[in-house]
Amino acid sequence: MIILVLNAGSSSQKSCLYSLGESIPDNPPEPLWEAHLDWTVSREGGILTVKSNDLKQKIEVRERDTALNVVLETIVKGKTKVLDSLNDIDVVGHRVVHGGAKYNQATVITSEVKDAIADLIPLAPNHNPAHLEGINIIEEILPQVPQVAVFDTAFHATIPQPAKVYPLPYKWYKKGILRYGFHGISHEYCAKRTAQILREPLESLKIITCHLGNGCSLAAIAEGICIDTTMGFSPLEGLMMGTRCGSIDPQILIYMMQEYGLDADELNQILNQESGLKGVSGISGDMRAIDEAIASGNTQARLAVDIYIHRLKKAIGALVASLNGLDVLVFTAGVGENSSIVREQTCAGLAYLGLQLDLVKNKSHPLDENIATKNSQVRVLVVHTQEDWAISLAARSQYRAIGGNK
């Protein structure tokens, strides 16, 4: 079975191609082909990086309207060719950031599903339009190929009402203002991978997964299901992030509107693009740049990381309370997987849980392994999140459910 995965964002498009047989391997395989289209590195267009056949190729892409066509061409033409025809693709899986309250699992895309994704654009304005664009282009190029939406919000649909409902007048909950949660594909994959690494039943573990990238969120997972998470109605709530502020006193926004005349668009720009690590440090939302500034004595950069760690530890403590205990703490995504300092400083504040980090293992670029000491009462794992692989498995399952026999 040939599965194409499309992971569209507001400024990038990640794609990959998997070939799967009857059995699913224990460890995620390398994709046949993968591509990353980045619109942020050039003023004149995008840069497409394609990897396949043991080579890497970069291509300039000028027009957004035809960009996906250019991406797909590299599957069947040139040195990166891996298929004779795009018609060899059996199913296409799309990451969709927001599925609302209706979709709690991967779903074959129909006109009704497309309408629902469009209706949710106000809740995910930077992502859902890009998802729809990709879906429509695939419909044109491969009209007979089924497409599957894999929702980032679906994993969090199990959160109980006390954690889901905001303490506003109840009528607003009935209008759809509730905790949806995000990064669900990553959280679910990392929880399952954790159980596999530890060789213990997922249902027996109390897990907190820390997805720490440019966007950051935690999930509390008990008996294999999510019972709480830090992101909420939008991806803005919760932890301090690269450029997002996370949770702040809502009265601040009213004050900024009344005293400084800021409108909704200006507030949105400040909260989502100019805050977090970037806003406090005045340097960047990238933790690597912040670390370099700290090394050269920048006190504002130091403060940014101190706030980041403080809020991360506090949020972990809150989810420990939701779980009534903790068996495993998992770090994943760009910062979680690569910053030994963030892991060390976070775990140092969790010693009261009986958590002991092995400092040597922590600094040895760990991947998919336990980095706690043998005496630690809480295991600490670094897990490489593989959202595209998770999307491909969900697409495969839905394909088979509708009668696909490959």
N, C-alpha and C positions, 0 to 999 in steps of 0.2 A: 504494500500500500504506500502510495506517495502522498505525503501531507505537506501542504504549503502553510506556513504560519506567518501572519501579518500582524505586526505590533506597531500601530501608528500613534504618533504623538503630535503635539502642536508644532514642533520644530524638527522632528526626525521621523524616520520610518525604518524599523528593524524587521527583517524578514529572514526566514530560513526554510530549508526543505529537508524533510526526514523521509527515510525509507524504512518501513516497518514490516516484519513478517508476522507469523502467527503468534509468536511469543514476544513478550515485552522484556527487554534486558533489565537486569538488576540496577545497572548504572546507566545514566543517560548517555547515549552514543553521540559522537560528533555528527553534526548535520552534513548532508551531502553538499550543501551550498548555503551560504549566509551572506546577507547584504545589510549595510547600514548607510542610509541616506541622511546626511546632516545638512540642515539649512542654515546653521549658525556660523559656519567657518568661512563663508565667502559672501561678499556683498553682491556678487554677480549671479548667484544661484546656489546650488547645492553640490556637495561632494559625496559621491557614491563610492563606498568601499565594498568590494565583493571578494569573498574568500571561497575557493573551491579548487579541487584538483591540486592541492598543495601549493597554491599560489594566491597572491593578493593583488588586486587590480583596483586602481582609482580612476573614476570617471567624473567629469564635470557635467552637471545637469542644470540646464538653464530654466526650463519651464516647469512649474508645479503641476499644471494640468496633465502633462504627459509623463510625469516623473515615474509613476508606478509602471507604465509601459516600458520605460527604459530599464527599470530594475528587473522586470520579468524577462526581458530580452536576453539578459546575461545568463539565464538558466539554459537557453537553447542555442546560443550563438557564441562564437569566439572561444578564447582559451578557458573561460569559466563554464563552458557548456557541460551540463550533467544529464540533460534529458533531450531526446530527439524532438519532442513536441510538448507544448504546454498542456495538450490534451492527455498526457500521461499522468497528470495530477488527478488524484481521486477525490480529495476533499481539501477545503481551505478553512483554517481556523483563525479567527480574529480575536485579539484581546479587545474587549470593550470595557472602558473604565466604569461606566454607570449603567446598571440595569434596573435601578429603582427597587421598589418593594416587590415587584411582580416576578422577577426572574431570579431564582435561587439555585440554578444549575445551568450548565452549558445547554444551548438551545440551537436547533437548526434554524437558520435565518429564513424568515418568510416576510411578506409585505407587512404583516402585523408587527413582527419583531423590529423591522426597520422603522416603522412609525413610532414604536415605543422608544427606540434609541434617539430618534429625532425629537420626540416630546421631552426627553431628558437633557437636551442640549443646555437649557438654562442652569442645570445643576453640574454640568461638566463641559463648559463652553470651550475649553482648550483641547478637549480630546474627542468627545462624541462626534463632532463634525468630521474630523479626520477619519474616524472609524467608518462612518457612513460613506465617505468618499471612496475608501478602499473597497467596501462592499459593492458599491455601484459599478466601479471599474471592473472588478472580477466578474460581475454579472454580464457585462458587455463582452469581455474577452472569453470567458468560459461559462456560457449560459447554462450548460448542462451539469456543471460541477456543483455539488451541494456545499454550502457555506455554513459554518458554525460560529456562533457568538459565545465567547467564554468571558463571563463578567467578573470584573475585579471586586464587585460588591457581593457576589453570590455566597462566598464562604462565610460572610458575616450575617447571613439571614437567620442564623440560629441564635443570635444574641437575644437573651430574655428581655422582656419589656422593661424591668427596672433599669437596665443598662441602655436600652434602646430609646426610651421616651424622654424627651427633654421636659424640664419642669416649667413649661409654658402652659397657657390655657389649652386644655385637651383638644379643642377644635383644631389647633395647628398640627397636632399629630395626625389627625384624621385627614388633613390636607397634604400630608406627605412630609412634614418636617420632623425628621427622626434621625437616629444614628444609623447610617448606612455602612460606614467603614470602607476602606480601600486597601490596595496591595493584597487583596485576598488570594490571588493566584499564587503569589510568592509565599504568603503565610501558610497556605495549605500544603504547598509543595515541601516547604522546609520542615513542617511538622511530620509529614510522612517520611521524609528522608531521615529525620532525627531518629524515629523509631527503627528504621532500617539499619542505621549506623550502630545504634545501641543494641540491636537485636532483641528488642522488647516490644510487646504489643502497644500500638499507639493508644489504645483505649485505657491502658494502665498508667499513662503519663500525664502529669500536669506540666504544661510547657508554656513558656513565654517566648515568642519569636520577635526579635528586634530587627525590623527592616529599616536599615539606616543607609539611605542614599541621599540624593538631593532632596527627595521627599522622605519623610520618616514616619513610621508608625509601629506600634506594638500590637500583638494579639495574644489574648489569654485563651489557651486551648486545653480543654478537659474532656477526656473520653473521646478524643478525636474531633470534637466540634468546638467552634469558637463561641466563647461566652462573654467576651468583652474585647474592646479595641479602642485605640486612642483617637483615630480619625473619626469624624462624625458625619454630619449632614454634608460636609464637603471635606476635601483633603487639607483644609486649612487648620482644622482643630488638632489639638494634641501637642506633640513634641515640637521643639524648636527645630527648624530645618535649614536647608541651604539658603533659600531666599524667602521662606515663609515664616511668619512669627509663631505659629502654633497658638495655643490657647492664651488669651489675654482677657482682662476685664472688659466686658462689652460696653461699659460706660465710657471707656476711652474713645470709642468710635463716635458716640454721641457728642462728647466733648470736642473732638476734632472737627466735627461738622458744625457745631454751634460757634466755637471760638475762632476757628480758622477758615471756615467757609468751604471745607472740602466736600466734594460730591462723591457719589457712589463709585464712579470710575476711578477717581483719584485715590480713594481709600483702598479699592481693589488692587491698584498698582502698588501701593505702599505695602499692604499686608502680604501679597503673594510674590512680588518681584524685588522688593527693596528691603526686606526685613531679614530675620534669622541671622545666620552667620555673616552674611553679606552686610546686613544693616548694622549690626553691632560692631563688627570689625572695621567696616569701611573699606574692606579690601576685596573680598570675594565670598561666594557661597561655596567654594570648593575647599574641603578640609585640608587638602594638600597645600594649597596656597596659604591657608591660615597657619598651618604648622611651620612653614618656612618663615612667616612673619614673626611667630613666637620665638623661633630660634635666633632671630636677629634682634630680639628684645622689645617687640611691639606689645605694649600693655593692653591695648584695645583688642588685639587679636586674642590675647590670653583671657581677657574677660569673656569674649564670645564663646570660647571653648568651656570656660568655667560654667557659664549659664547653660550651655548645651548639656554638659554632664550632669549638672544639678537637676535639670528638668527630666533628663532620661532616668536617673536613679529614682526620682520621686514617682514617675509614671510606672516604673517597674514595681515599686512598692505597692502602688494602688492595685495593680493587676495581681500581685501576690495575694492581696486581700480578697479579690474577686475569686481567685482559685482556691483560697484557703490552704495555701501551701505552694511549694514549687519543687519539681523534680529536675527540670532542665531549662537552662537559659540559652537561647540560640541567637547568634549574631549573623546577619546576612546583608547582602547588597553592598554597594561600593565602599561606604565607610565601615560598615559592620564586618566585612570580609577582609579589609585591607589596613585598618587603623588599629595597630596593637595598643597604642596609647589610649584610644577611646575605650577599648575593651578593658584594659588594665585599670583605668581610673573609675570606670563604671563598677567593675567587680569589687574594687577596694571599698566601695561604699555599701556593699551588700554582704559583708562578712557576718553580720548578725543573723543571716540565714544559714550559716554554716558553710558558706561558699568560699572555697579557696582556689585561686587561680594559679596554675603552674606558669610562672613568669617566663621560663625558658621556652616551653611549648608555645606560649602566646606570641613570642617574638620570632618564631621559626616559620612564618608564613603558613599557618595551618590551613588545611582545607578538608572539610567533611570529617572532622575528628573532634574528640573530647579534649579540651585543654585545661580541665580542672585537675587538681591533685588527686591522688588516690584516696585521700582522707576527706575530700570535699563531700558535703551532704547534698550539694546541688551540682549536677553535671553542667558544663559550659561547652557548647559546641559552636564551631564556625562552620556554616553550611553555605556552599556556593548555590545561590538561588538560580533556578533554571526555569523561568516562566515559559519560555518558548517550548520547552519539552513538555511541560505540564499542559500547555494549550494543545499541543499535538496529540497527547493522549486523550484529552477531552474530545477533540475533533474526531479521533478514531472511534471512540465509544459511540458518539452520536451517529457517525456514518454507518456503523454496524447496526445500530438500533433502527435505522430506516431501511435496512435491507442490503446495505453494501456488503459484498462477500469477499473482499480482498483483505 
